[in-house]
Amino acid sequence: MKRSSARAKINLALVVGPRRADGYHEVATLLQRIDLADGIEIERADEPHVTGFAGDTLVRRALELLTAETGAHWRARIEKHIPVAAGLGGGSSDAATALTLANETLPKPLPPEQLHSLAAEVGSDVPFFLTDGPQLATGTGTDLEPLDLPQDFWIVLVLPREVQKSSTADVYAAFDGGTEFRERHAALLAALDGVRRPTDLAALPPNDLATSELAGDLLAAGAFRADVSGAGPAVYGLFVRESDATTAARSLRPRGRVWITAPAWYR
């Protein structure tokens, strides 16, 4: 049996363009892995089986695609800690981790580029979770460029209470902006070029898809940057000092579920 952590992500920036001919939106997003994780267990089996999280579809789909390529089957168990449908990529991370672990059980594992292609079929965030370190994701989110960004800061995550989130697909379908995508993409790249210290991340453009008053509350509590992650509703605040993050987290606990975490470089 193989076991690994499947870490969540936040979008340090998300710039969205108009709908493409293939129906997807063009995006430019900065993906940062964080130290909040599910657990994934994988072992070879005669028949496919996924347990531990009744709402799973992505791990099952990922393993089905790998079975179609190799003829092998696996049993998977998901230990869920990342909140579901929160904009933190938990399902995508689970799928990528399951793909990686299952591939390692094969006598002749698939090469990285083939695994990347399978991951992209599962979902646009899934290939990111096959990589290490922060990445700039463009196109539909599957074209990745590694970035060397500062990692010495603290993250307060807040999942607001009683928020009903539409599906990510519905959030993108309702998006009617993107007319200034080229300019905003250029602004994102310019801001990235100037990042040397954690506080330089404050210059990144805000999330195009979603906003939250909680971001303002986190800034008021001392965060140097705060925004919605992905399509939301989770909101993050970045802090230089752990003590400030702890104080902010305490003050925001009446507003929702709160975690204090940190960047994670490795899968």
Backbone as numpy.savetxt, mean C-alpha at the origin, in Angstrom:
# Nx Ny Nz CAx CAy CAz Cx Cy Cz
6.50 -25.84 5.63 5.66 -24.64 5.63 6.54 -23.39 5.63
6.14 -22.41 4.86 6.83 -21.13 4.83 5.91 -20.05 5.41
6.54 -19.14 6.13 5.77 -18.07 6.77 6.51 -16.75 6.61
5.76 -15.66 6.41 6.37 -14.34 6.31 5.34 -13.28 6.69
5.86 -12.09 7.01 5.01 -10.93 7.24 4.60 -10.31 5.91
3.40 -9.77 5.86 2.91 -9.04 4.69 2.61 -7.63 5.16
3.51 -6.71 4.87 3.44 -5.36 5.45 2.49 -4.45 4.67
1.90 -3.51 5.38 1.01 -2.52 4.78 1.84 -1.44 4.10
1.15 -0.52 3.42 1.79 0.63 2.77 0.98 1.88 3.04
1.64 3.01 2.87 0.93 4.27 2.75 1.35 4.93 1.44
0.48 5.77 0.91 0.81 6.57 -0.26 1.31 7.93 0.24
2.60 8.16 0.12 3.14 9.45 0.54 2.71 10.57 -0.40
2.29 10.20 -1.59 1.67 11.14 -2.54 0.89 10.31 -3.54
-0.20 10.87 -4.08 -0.99 10.18 -5.10 -1.55 11.22 -6.06
-0.99 11.22 -7.27 -1.44 12.12 -8.33 -2.17 11.28 -9.36
-3.38 11.67 -9.71 -4.24 10.88 -10.59 -4.55 11.65 -11.86
-4.42 10.97 -12.98 -4.71 11.57 -14.27 -6.05 11.13 -14.81
-6.36 11.50 -16.04 -7.64 11.12 -16.66 -7.67 9.63 -16.97
-8.85 9.15 -17.27 -9.03 7.74 -17.60 -8.32 7.42 -18.92
-7.62 6.29 -18.94 -6.92 5.84 -20.13 -7.85 5.05 -21.04
-7.34 4.71 -22.22 -8.14 3.94 -23.18 -8.50 2.56 -22.64
-7.63 2.02 -21.74 -7.91 0.69 -21.19 -8.86 0.74 -19.99
-9.37 1.94 -19.66 -10.32 2.07 -18.57 -9.71 2.43 -17.23
-8.38 2.31 -17.12 -7.70 2.67 -15.88 -7.28 4.13 -15.91
-7.05 4.69 -14.73 -6.52 6.05 -14.63 -5.00 6.02 -14.61
-4.40 6.99 -15.24 -2.96 7.19 -15.11 -2.68 7.69 -13.70
-1.64 7.15 -13.06 -1.30 7.59 -11.72 0.20 7.81 -11.59
0.57 8.61 -10.63 1.95 8.72 -10.16 1.86 8.74 -8.64
2.34 7.70 -8.00 2.16 7.58 -6.56 3.43 7.10 -5.89
3.68 7.60 -4.71 4.87 7.25 -3.94 4.45 6.27 -2.85
4.92 5.04 -2.95 4.51 3.96 -2.07 5.59 3.69 -1.03
5.19 3.69 0.22 6.10 3.46 1.33 5.58 2.31 2.19
6.36 1.26 2.32 5.98 0.14 3.19 6.11 0.58 4.65
5.22 0.07 5.51 5.24 0.42 6.93 5.22 -0.84 7.78
5.57 -0.67 9.04 5.73 -1.81 9.94 4.42 -2.16 10.65
3.42 -2.40 9.84 2.14 -2.95 10.29 1.85 -4.10 9.34
1.64 -5.30 9.83 1.69 -6.45 8.94 0.67 -7.52 9.28
0.21 -8.21 8.23 -0.48 -9.48 8.36 0.56 -10.59 8.40
0.12 -11.80 8.72 0.99 -12.97 8.64 0.47 -13.92 7.58
1.35 -14.48 6.77 0.98 -15.41 5.72 1.75 -16.71 5.90
1.04 -17.84 5.87 1.65 -19.16 5.87 1.29 -19.88 4.59
2.25 -20.57 4.00 2.05 -21.27 2.73 2.69 -22.66 2.82
1.99 -23.66 2.31 2.59 -24.98 2.15 1.98 -25.67 0.94
2.76 -26.53 0.31 2.27 -27.28 -0.83 1.12 -28.19 -0.39
0.18 -28.41 -1.30 -0.99 -29.22 -0.97 -1.51 -29.89 -2.24
-2.40 -30.87 -2.07 -3.01 -31.53 -3.22 -4.13 -30.70 -3.81
-4.78 -29.88 -2.96 -5.87 -29.03 -3.41 -5.68 -27.64 -2.83
-6.09 -26.60 -3.55 -5.94 -25.23 -3.03 -6.90 -24.97 -1.88
-6.42 -24.21 -0.89 -7.27 -23.90 0.26 -6.71 -22.66 0.94
-7.57 -21.67 1.23 -7.17 -20.45 1.91 -8.03 -20.30 3.15
-7.39 -20.14 4.31 -8.11 -20.00 5.58 -7.63 -18.77 6.33
-8.34 -18.43 7.39 -7.91 -17.37 8.29 -8.60 -16.04 8.09
-9.05 -15.79 6.85 -9.72 -14.52 6.56 -10.79 -14.79 5.50
-12.04 -14.79 5.94 -13.14 -15.16 5.05 -13.31 -14.19 3.89
-12.87 -12.95 4.06 -13.05 -11.95 3.00 -12.00 -11.97 1.92
-11.05 -12.91 2.00 -9.97 -12.92 1.01 -10.46 -13.25 -0.39
-9.98 -12.52 -1.36 -10.10 -12.88 -2.78 -8.74 -12.82 -3.46
-7.84 -11.96 -2.99 -6.60 -11.70 -3.71 -5.56 -12.81 -3.54
-5.42 -13.36 -2.35 -4.50 -14.48 -2.17 -4.95 -15.66 -3.01
-6.24 -15.93 -2.97 -6.78 -17.04 -3.76 -6.50 -16.81 -5.26
-6.75 -15.59 -5.73 -6.52 -15.28 -7.14 -5.04 -15.42 -7.50
-4.15 -14.92 -6.62 -2.72 -15.00 -6.89 -2.26 -16.45 -7.01
-2.72 -17.29 -6.11 -2.31 -18.68 -6.15 -2.92 -19.42 -7.33
-4.13 -19.04 -7.73 -4.73 -19.63 -8.93 -3.89 -19.32 -10.16
-3.41 -18.09 -10.26 -2.58 -17.72 -11.41 -1.26 -18.49 -11.39
-0.69 -18.67 -10.20 0.56 -19.43 -10.12 0.32 -20.91 -10.44
-0.83 -21.43 -10.01 -1.18 -22.81 -10.36 -1.31 -22.98 -11.87
-1.92 -22.00 -12.54 -2.08 -22.07 -13.99 -0.73 -22.11 -14.70
0.28 -21.49 -14.10 1.62 -21.48 -14.70 2.41 -22.74 -14.38
2.16 -23.34 -13.21 3.05 -24.39 -12.72 2.38 -25.74 -12.49
1.05 -25.76 -12.34 0.34 -26.99 -12.04 0.36 -27.36 -10.57
1.05 -26.61 -9.73 1.13 -26.91 -8.30 -0.04 -26.28 -7.56
-0.29 -26.77 -6.34 -1.34 -26.22 -5.48 -0.75 -25.92 -4.11
-1.41 -25.01 -3.37 -0.93 -24.62 -2.06 -2.10 -24.44 -1.09
-1.77 -24.62 0.17 -2.67 -24.25 1.27 -2.10 -22.97 1.87
-2.97 -21.97 2.06 -2.54 -20.68 2.62 -3.37 -20.35 3.85
-2.70 -19.74 4.81 -3.40 -19.23 6.00 -3.04 -17.76 6.18
-4.06 -16.93 6.37 -3.88 -15.48 6.55 -4.17 -15.12 7.99
-3.23 -14.44 8.63 -3.44 -13.91 9.98 -3.60 -12.40 9.82
-4.82 -11.91 9.98 -5.16 -10.54 9.58 -4.95 -9.54 10.72
-4.16 -8.50 10.45 -3.97 -7.39 11.38 -4.17 -6.04 10.69
-3.88 -5.94 9.41 -4.06 -4.70 8.66 -5.56 -4.49 8.44
-6.10 -3.32 8.77 -7.53 -3.10 8.56 -7.90 -3.23 7.09
-9.08 -3.79 6.85 -9.55 -4.10 5.50 -10.16 -2.86 4.86
-9.92 -2.70 3.55 -10.52 -1.61 2.76 -10.25 -0.25 3.39
-8.99 -0.04 3.79 -8.61 1.20 4.47 -7.65 2.05 3.66
-7.20 1.57 2.50 -6.20 2.30 1.72 -4.78 1.95 2.10
-4.60 0.85 2.82 -3.28 0.44 3.30 -2.71 -0.76 2.56
-3.42 -1.28 1.57 -2.88 -2.32 0.71 -2.74 -3.68 1.34
-3.50 -3.97 2.39 -3.33 -5.24 3.07 -3.58 -6.45 2.17
-4.66 -6.43 1.41 -4.96 -7.55 0.53 -3.90 -7.73 -0.55
-3.42 -6.63 -1.09 -2.38 -6.69 -2.12 -1.08 -7.25 -1.54
-0.74 -6.82 -0.32 0.46 -7.32 0.32 0.34 -8.81 0.63
-0.83 -9.23 1.09 -1.05 -10.66 1.34 -0.84 -11.46 0.06
-1.40 -10.97 -1.06 -1.29 -11.69 -2.33 0.15 -11.78 -2.79
0.89 -10.67 -2.70 2.30 -10.67 -3.13 3.13 -11.60 -2.26
2.87 -11.59 -0.95 3.63 -12.45 -0.04 3.31 -13.92 -0.31
2.04 -14.23 -0.55 1.67 -15.60 -0.88 2.34 -16.04 -2.18
2.37 -15.16 -3.18 3.05 -15.49 -4.44 4.53 -15.79 -4.20
5.17 -14.93 -3.43 6.60 -15.10 -3.17 6.89 -16.41 -2.45
6.13 -16.69 -1.39 6.36 -17.90 -0.61 6.06 -19.15 -1.43
4.94 -19.12 -2.16 4.58 -20.29 -2.97 5.62 -20.54 -4.05
6.09 -19.47 -4.66 7.10 -19.61 -5.71 8.38 -20.24 -5.17
8.72 -19.91 -3.91 9.93 -20.46 -3.29 9.83 -21.96 -3.04
8.61 -22.52 -3.02 8.46 -23.96 -2.80 8.65 -24.77 -4.07
8.73 -24.10 -5.22 8.84 -24.81 -6.49 10.27 -25.27 -6.75
10.44 -26.44 -7.35 11.79 -26.89 -7.71 12.49 -25.90 -8.65
11.71 -25.30 -9.55 12.25 -24.28 -10.46 11.38 -23.04 -10.34
11.67 -22.15 -9.39 10.83 -20.95 -9.19 10.77 -20.08 -10.44
9.64 -19.41 -10.61 9.51 -18.48 -11.72 10.45 -17.31 -11.53
10.99 -16.73 -12.61 11.87 -15.58 -12.49 11.10 -14.34 -12.04
11.79 -13.34 -11.48 11.12 -12.16 -10.93 10.20 -11.45 -11.92
10.62 -11.33 -13.19 9.78 -10.61 -14.15 8.47 -11.35 -14.42
8.48 -12.68 -14.38 7.25 -13.43 -14.58 6.35 -13.31 -13.35
6.96 -13.31 -12.17 6.18 -13.14 -10.95 5.55 -11.75 -10.92
6.29 -10.74 -11.38 5.76 -9.38 -11.46 4.53 -9.35 -12.36
4.58 -10.04 -13.50 3.44 -10.05 -14.44 2.22 -10.69 -13.80
2.42 -11.78 -13.07 1.30 -12.41 -12.38 0.73 -11.48 -11.33
1.60 -10.82 -10.58 1.14 -9.89 -9.54 0.30 -8.78 -10.14
0.72 -8.26 -11.30 -0.02 -7.17 -11.95 -1.42 -7.62 -12.37
-1.58 -8.90 -12.67 -2.91 -9.42 -13.01 -3.83 -9.44 -11.80
-3.25 -9.57 -10.61 -4.06 -9.61 -9.39 -4.55 -8.22 -9.02
-3.66 -7.21 -9.13 -4.04 -5.85 -8.78 -2.87 -4.91 -8.96
-3.16 -3.64 -9.15 -2.11 -2.67 -9.49 -1.11 -2.44 -8.37
-1.52 -2.63 -7.10 -0.59 -2.44 -5.98 0.27 -3.67 -5.71
-0.12 -4.82 -6.24 0.53 -6.07 -5.85 2.01 -6.12 -6.24
2.42 -5.69 -7.45 3.85 -5.75 -7.78 4.74 -4.98 -6.81
4.24 -3.86 -6.27 5.04 -3.10 -5.31 5.49 -3.97 -4.16
4.61 -4.84 -3.69 4.92 -5.64 -2.51 5.87 -6.79 -2.80
6.29 -6.95 -4.06 7.37 -7.88 -4.40 8.73 -7.22 -4.28
8.76 -5.90 -4.06 10.00 -5.15 -4.04 10.40 -4.77 -2.63
11.61 -4.23 -2.49 12.06 -3.65 -1.23 12.17 -2.14 -1.40
11.99 -1.41 -0.29 12.16 0.02 -0.31 11.00 0.77 -0.92
10.96 2.09 -0.74 9.91 2.90 -1.36 10.05 2.91 -2.87
8.92 3.09 -3.55 8.90 3.04 -5.01 8.00 4.15 -5.54
8.40 4.70 -6.68 7.52 5.58 -7.45 6.79 4.70 -8.45
5.47 4.64 -8.33 4.65 3.80 -9.21 3.93 4.69 -10.21
4.05 4.35 -11.49 3.41 5.14 -12.54 2.64 4.23 -13.48
2.10 4.82 -14.56 1.23 4.05 -15.45 -0.06 3.75 -14.71
-0.41 2.48 -14.63 -1.57 2.07 -13.83 -1.18 1.76 -12.39
0.09 2.00 -12.06 0.61 1.72 -10.73 1.54 0.54 -10.69
1.75 -0.12 -11.85 2.59 -1.32 -11.88 4.00 -1.06 -12.42
4.25 0.14 -12.95 5.59 0.50 -13.40 6.31 1.13 -12.21
7.38 0.49 -11.76 7.99 0.85 -10.48 9.42 1.35 -10.66
9.75 2.38 -9.89 11.11 2.93 -9.87 11.54 3.05 -8.41
12.61 2.35 -8.00 13.04 2.41 -6.60 13.54 3.79 -6.22
13.29 4.17 -4.98 13.69 5.48 -4.46 14.44 5.29 -3.15
15.43 6.14 -2.93 16.17 6.12 -1.67 15.70 7.32 -0.85
14.69 7.09 -0.02 14.09 8.16 0.78 14.44 7.99 2.25
14.46 9.08 3.00 14.70 8.95 4.45 13.63 8.07 5.09
14.06 7.30 6.07 13.17 6.36 6.75 13.11 6.62 8.25
13.74 7.68 8.72 13.83 7.92 10.15 12.75 8.89 10.62
11.51 8.40 10.61 10.39 9.15 11.14 9.36 8.18 11.69
8.39 8.73 12.39 7.32 7.92 12.99 6.01 8.23 12.28
5.13 7.24 12.27 3.87 7.35 11.55 2.72 7.07 12.51
1.78 7.99 12.56 0.52 7.75 13.28 -0.55 7.49 12.24
-1.17 6.33 12.32 -2.28 5.95 11.44 -3.58 6.10 12.20
-4.57 6.67 11.54 -5.90 6.79 12.14 -6.93 6.26 11.15
-7.71 5.30 11.59 -8.84 4.80 10.81 -10.10 5.34 11.45
-10.71 6.36 10.84 -11.84 7.03 11.50 -13.02 6.11 11.73
-13.72 6.36 12.81 -14.89 5.55 13.15 -16.06 5.89 12.22
-16.88 4.88 12.00 -18.17 5.05 11.30 -18.02 5.72 9.93
-16.94 5.38 9.23 -16.76 5.86 7.87 -17.05 4.72 6.91
-17.99 4.93 6.02 -18.32 3.93 5.01 -17.55 4.24 3.75
-16.61 3.38 3.39 -15.77 3.63 2.23 -16.33 2.91 1.02
-16.42 3.62 -0.10 -16.74 2.96 -1.36 -15.54 2.12 -1.77
-15.76 1.18 -2.69 -14.65 0.39 -3.19 -13.65 1.30 -3.88
-12.40 0.85 -3.95 -11.37 1.64 -4.64 -11.78 1.90 -6.09
-12.36 0.88 -6.73 -12.80 1.05 -8.13 -13.86 2.16 -8.23
-14.77 2.21 -7.26 -15.82 3.24 -7.29 -15.23 4.63 -7.04
-14.23 4.71 -6.15 -13.59 6.00 -5.87 -12.91 6.52 -7.14
-12.21 5.64 -7.84 -11.57 6.06 -9.09 -12.61 6.41 -10.16
-13.69 5.63 -10.21 -14.74 5.89 -11.22 -15.38 7.25 -11.01
-15.47 7.68 -9.75 -16.09 8.97 -9.44 -15.14 10.14 -9.62
-13.85 9.86 -9.80 -12.85 10.92 -9.93 -13.04 11.64 -11.26
-13.21 12.95 -11.22 -13.47 13.71 -12.45 -12.39 14.75 -12.72
-11.23 14.60 -12.05 -10.12 15.53 -12.26 -9.11 14.96 -13.24
-7.86 15.34 -13.04 -6.79 14.80 -13.86 -6.40 15.65 -15.04
-7.09 16.79 -15.24 -6.79 17.60 -16.42 -5.40 18.24 -16.32
-4.89 18.41 -15.12 -3.57 19.00 -14.95 -2.56 17.94 -14.48
-2.75 16.72 -14.95 -1.92 15.61 -14.49 -0.44 15.84 -14.79
-0.12 16.30 -15.99 1.29 16.49 -16.35 1.96 17.48 -15.40
1.26 18.58 -15.11 1.84 19.59 -14.22 2.01 19.05 -12.81
1.00 18.30 -12.33 1.08 17.78 -10.96 2.10 16.65 -10.86
2.21 15.85 -11.92 3.24 14.81 -11.96 4.62 15.46 -11.90
4.81 16.53 -12.67 6.09 17.25 -12.66 6.37 17.84 -11.29
5.33 18.35 -10.63 5.51 18.91 -9.29 5.91 17.82 -8.29
5.34 16.63 -8.45 5.71 15.51 -7.59 7.19 15.17 -7.77
7.64 15.07 -9.02 9.03 14.73 -9.29 9.98 15.81 -8.76
9.58 17.07 -8.91 10.41 18.16 -8.41 10.52 18.10 -6.88
9.40 17.81 -6.22 9.43 17.70 -4.76 10.30 16.52 -4.32
10.19 15.40 -5.04 11.01 14.22 -4.71 12.49 14.54 -4.85
12.83 15.30 -5.86 14.23 15.63 -6.12 14.83 16.44 -4.97
13.98 17.12 -4.22 14.48 17.94 -3.12 14.45 17.26 -1.76
14.08 15.98 -1.71 13.97 15.29 -0.43 15.34 14.82 0.04
15.76 15.34 1.16 17.01 14.92 1.80 16.75 14.47 3.24
15.84 15.16 3.91 15.49 14.84 5.28 14.01 14.47 5.35
13.58 13.80 6.40 12.16 13.44 6.49 11.22 14.62 6.30
11.53 15.77 6.89 10.63 16.91 6.82 10.49 17.46 5.39
11.42 17.10 4.51 11.29 17.52 3.10 10.09 16.86 2.43
9.60 15.76 3.00 8.42 15.09 2.44 7.18 15.97 2.52
7.23 17.00 3.32 6.10 17.92 3.45 5.80 18.63 2.14
6.79 18.71 1.24 6.59 19.42 -0.02 5.87 18.58 -1.07
5.64 17.30 -0.81 4.94 16.45 -1.78 3.50 16.92 -1.95
2.95 16.80 -3.16 1.56 17.24 -3.37 0.57 16.36 -2.62
-0.60 16.89 -2.29 -1.60 16.12 -1.55 -2.29 15.08 -2.43
-2.94 14.16 -1.77 -3.70 13.09 -2.42 -4.80 13.67 -3.31
-4.83 13.26 -4.57 -5.86 13.74 -5.49 -7.22 13.07 -5.27
-7.23 11.87 -4.70 -8.46 11.09 -4.63 -9.31 11.39 -3.41
-8.67 11.69 -2.30 -9.42 11.77 -1.05 -8.81 12.79 -0.10
-9.66 13.40 0.72 -9.23 14.32 1.76 -9.90 13.93 3.07
-9.36 14.43 4.17 -9.95 14.16 5.48 -9.57 15.27 6.44
-10.52 15.70 7.27 -10.21 16.71 8.27 -9.24 16.17 9.31
-9.14 14.84 9.40 -8.18 14.26 10.33 -6.74 14.62 9.96
-6.48 14.84 8.66 -5.14 15.26 8.25 -4.80 16.61 8.90
-5.76 17.52 8.91 -5.55 18.80 9.57 -5.33 18.65 11.05
-6.05 17.71 11.67 -5.87 17.47 13.11 -4.47 16.92 13.40
-3.96 16.06 12.51 -2.62 15.51 12.71 -1.56 16.60 12.54
-1.76 17.48 11.57 -0.83 18.60 11.41 -0.84 19.49 12.64
-2.04 19.74 13.16 -2.16 20.57 14.37 -1.50 19.90 15.57
-1.44 18.56 15.53 -0.83 17.81 16.63 0.68 17.67 16.47
1.25 18.26 15.41 2.70 18.27 15.26 3.26 17.49 14.11
2.40 16.85 13.29 2.91 16.12 12.12 3.49 17.11 11.11
4.60 16.71 10.44 5.14 17.57 9.40 4.50 17.28 8.05
3.82 16.17 7.94 3.00 15.86 6.77 1.85 14.96 7.21
0.68 15.16 6.63 -0.47 14.30 6.92 -1.35 14.25 5.69
-1.91 13.07 5.43 -2.74 12.90 4.24 -3.51 11.59 4.35
-4.42 11.40 3.41 -5.14 10.14 3.27 -4.25 9.16 2.50
-4.29 7.90 2.85 -3.54 6.88 2.13 -4.42 6.24 1.07
-3.96 6.26 -0.18 -4.70 5.64 -1.27 -6.10 6.24 -1.40
-7.07 5.36 -1.55 -8.46 5.80 -1.65 -9.11 5.95 -0.28
-8.31 5.79 0.78 -8.81 5.99 2.14 -9.61 4.79 2.64
-10.17 4.98 3.85 -10.25 6.21 4.64 -9.11 6.41 5.66
-8.12 5.49 5.71 -7.04 5.66 6.68 -6.26 6.94 6.39
-5.88 7.62 7.46 -5.13 8.88 7.38 -3.84 8.69 8.16
-2.74 9.24 7.65 -1.47 9.12 8.34 -0.90 10.50 8.64
-0.11 10.55 9.70 0.67 11.73 10.03 2.11 11.31 10.26
3.06 12.08 9.74 4.48 11.78 9.88 5.09 12.69 10.94
5.87 12.11 11.86 6.44 12.84 12.98 7.94 12.59 13.09
8.66 13.62 13.46 10.10 13.49 13.66 10.39 12.72 14.94
9.67 13.02 16.01 9.95 12.42 17.32 8.86 11.45 17.73
9.28 10.33 18.30 8.33 9.32 18.76 7.43 9.89 19.85
7.99 10.73 20.71 7.19 11.29 21.81 6.03 12.13 21.26
6.28 12.88 20.19 5.20 13.68 19.59 4.16 12.78 18.93
4.63 11.71 18.30 3.70 10.76 17.68 2.82 10.12 18.76
3.42 9.77 19.89 2.66 9.15 20.98 1.60 10.10 21.53
1.97 11.35 21.70 1.02 12.35 22.20 -0.13 12.55 21.22
0.20 12.65 19.92 -0.83 12.83 18.90 -1.76 11.62 18.85
-1.18 10.43 18.92 -2.00 9.21 18.87 -2.98 9.18 20.04
-2.51 9.56 21.20 -3.38 9.56 22.39 -4.55 10.54 22.20
-4.26 11.69 21.62 -5.30 12.70 21.46 -6.34 12.32 20.41
-5.95 11.46 19.47 -6.84 11.11 18.37 -7.58 9.79 18.57
-7.28 9.09 19.64 -7.95 7.79 19.86 -9.47 7.89 19.94
-10.04 8.98 20.45 -11.50 9.07 20.42 -12.08 9.14 19.01
-11.25 9.46 18.02 -11.73 9.63 16.65 -11.73 8.35 15.84
-11.03 7.31 16.32 -10.97 6.07 15.54 -9.90 5.14 16.06
-9.63 4.08 15.30 -8.55 3.16 15.63 -7.22 3.85 15.28
-6.24 3.69 16.16 -4.97 4.41 16.00 -3.81 3.43 16.17
-2.81 3.58 15.31 -1.57 2.82 15.42 -0.39 3.79 15.35
0.67 3.48 16.08 1.96 4.15 15.90 2.89 3.15 15.24
3.44 3.52 14.10 4.29 2.60 13.36 5.45 3.37 12.75
6.20 2.73 11.87 7.39 3.34 11.29 7.59 2.79 9.88
8.41 3.44 9.07 8.70 2.89 7.75 9.39 1.53 7.85
9.14 0.70 6.86 9.81 -0.60 6.73 10.40 -0.70 5.34
11.67 -1.06 5.26 12.34 -1.10 3.96 12.10 -2.44 3.25
12.18 -3.52 4.02 12.17 -4.87 3.41 10.78 -5.47 3.45
10.59 -6.42 2.56 9.36 -7.18 2.53 9.21 -7.99 3.80
